[in-house]
Amino acid sequence: MANQVVWCDIPVRDLERAISFYSAVLGHDVKRHDLSGVTLGILPHNDGEVGGCLLICAEEKPGKDGVMIYLNANGRLDEAVAAVPVNVGSVIKPKHPIGPFGFRAIVIDSEGNRVALHSD
């Protein structure tokens, strides 16, 4: 079965700050990309994999009560959680088990979005 999530847009207020936050938390560089006059931060992924981007968009605002996406921190969840406060984010629910699905931590990113960091 194909992935049910194919892409995500994460709204941000400050693209440079968000790129720095996600690069540190994910442990991989988020790349700047200019697309038809819009600058995005492309989250790390390979061709054919689920991906996403950081973007400044008047119609979309960061928020802690919106859709929650799970970001891959497999094998490095503790390190990812430790990078959150150092990069202007906050941990709202530390690492905890989610039954047979592994572990997650829920954090607020540098822009005010709620996201889950996940590991097996």
N, C-alpha and C positions, 0 to 999 in steps of 0.2 A: 504494500500500500504506500502511496506517495505521502510525503509530509503534509499534514493538515495546515500547518503554518508555513507560508511560503516567503513572507517578507514582513518587516515591521518598520514603521516610521516612529522614531522617538523624538517628540518635539523638544526643542531646547531654546533657551534665551541667549546663551553665549556659546557659540560653536567651539571656539578654542578651548574654553574651560571644559566643555562636555567631551571634546576629543581627548583631552588630558585625563579626565576622570575615567572614561571607558578604556583607554589604553592601559592605564594603571590597574584597573580592576580586572579586566579580561586577560591581562598579561600578553597582549598582542597589540601592535600598532593599529589604530583607527586611521584610515587614510582619507585625506581631503580629496574631494572630487568636484570639479566644476561641471555642471550639466545645464546647458541653455541659460546661463546667467544665474543659476542657483548653486550655491556651494553647499555640499553635503559632507558629512563624516560617514564613510562606509565602514560598517562593522566587519571584523575579520570573518571571512568565509571563503570557501573554494567554489569554483563553478559547479553548478548543479546542487549546491547545498542551500539550506535556508539562510537568508541574510537579512540585513536591515541597515538603516541609516539614521543618523542624527541630522535634524534639519530645523532651520528657523522658518516658521510659516505663520502668517497672520491668522489663519483659520484654525490652527491647532496650538494649544497651550499646554505646557508641562503641568502635571498634577499628580498628587498622591492617591487620588480616588478613582482614576481611570483604569483602563485595561492593564492587567499585570502580565508582563512577558517573563519567561524564564530564560536566563542566559547561562550558557555553559561555563561552569567553573569546575568541571570534572577533574578530580585529583588535586585541586588547588583551592578548594573552597575556603579553608582557613586563611590562606594568603590573600584571596580576593576580598574577604570580609575585612581583613586588617587594612587593606588599601582604601576602603571606603572613606573613613573619617579623615585620613591624611589628604584626600583629594576632594574635600569640601562636600562630602556626602554624610549620611547618618545611617546607622543600623537601627531598624525599628523592631526586628525580630531576629535574634542571633541564630546561628546554625542550629537546626533541629531536624529530627527524622520526619519523613513523610511516608510512613509505612513501607511497603515494598518498593517504593519509587526513589529511595535514596534519602538525600538531605537537601535542605534549602535554607537560605537566609533571606530575609526581606529587608531591602535597603531603600533609602531615598537617594537618588543620584544628585549630582551637583546642580541640576536644573529643577529639582523638586518632583521628579517622577518616581513612582514606586515601581521597583523591579525585584524579581527574585533571582538569586544566584543559586544554581543547582549543581549537585554532584551525586554520582552513584554512591 
